[in-house]
């Protein structure tokens, strides 16, 4: 089926005047809209959490399918509004918070500017993880043990001190002689040729082996690497940038299950198009601007 994955910025506009244009676009291309509960949680985090009710109702009314994570993997299913509400309310927020903290640590390790900034972030996330350990029950004994081991490692790192310059961003860009503005003018195919040329010329290895790991890890690492190089990255502070990056990864992963992805965030789509090209993901990219839908090549 030709599923079209809707980014949260599309979902949040369906009942605000976009329903007619979106309906025409879906029908013309024989698309079935698909969304993830991650998009709904992203909207729920906003300044108007009540919007999630309107979003769910509008999605159900256009026949959207929902991407659900199960023990056996991801499935796409049609749900009623009540089933969507139940699915969201049943989420184990404790486990979700742990995953967020671990993702933050990985992000900060690569993205912090200097030693003291990294150590500050480590202290913040260590306290957060310790508070999460306290609320885990006996069903999560192994998780508690693993997290305690992680806390000990983080505490030792903070005591011993991180390297004086723990900054892949400045270091990588300077050694590769990367100019983000110039890179933004390259299409996805030219981009990877340029990266390969620069790494070979400067004898510099990328911070990740993008050929290793499962599909989720490879996509996340590819998107993070593009951020480090400055390719259509968002110029925002570390905390917000991490949150944006986390949701971008989730949308990219869910979108890879579909025929296409649509969003009004051009920067995200540019990075995603480059990542999909590198990983040979055939998903097409569509950009919404001024209520006009265009394929991003």
HELIX and SHEET records of a PDB file:
HELIX    1   1 UNK A    8  UNK A   11  1                                   4    
HELIX    2   2 UNK A   14  UNK A   16  5                                   3    
HELIX    3   3 UNK A   19  UNK A   28  1                                  10    
HELIX    4   4 UNK A   37  UNK A   44  1                                   8    
HELIX    5   5 UNK A   51  UNK A   61  1                                  11    
HELIX    6   6 UNK A   81  UNK A   89  1                                   9    
HELIX    7   7 UNK A   93  UNK A  111  1                                  19    
HELIX    8   8 UNK A  115  UNK A  135  1                                  21    
HELIX    9   9 UNK A  138  UNK A  140  5                                   3    
HELIX   10  10 UNK A  141  UNK A  160  1                                  20    
HELIX   11  11 UNK A  168  UNK A  176  1                                   9    
HELIX   12  12 UNK A  180  UNK A  184  1                                   5    
HELIX   13  13 UNK A  188  UNK A  202  1                                  15    
HELIX   14  14 UNK A  215  UNK A  229  1                                  15    
HELIX   15  15 UNK A  238  UNK A  255  1                                  18    
HELIX   16  16 UNK A  266  UNK A  279  1                                  14    
SHEET    1   A 7 UNK A  73  UNK A  77  0                                        
SHEET    2   A 7 UNK A  65  UNK A  70 -1                                        
SHEET    3   A 7 UNK A  32  UNK A  36  1                                        
SHEET    4   A 7 UNK A   3  UNK A   6  1                                        
SHEET    5   A 7 UNK A 260  UNK A 263  1                                        
SHEET    6   A 7 UNK A 284  UNK A 289  1                                        
SHEET    7   A 7 UNK A 292  UNK A 295 -1                                        
END                                                                             
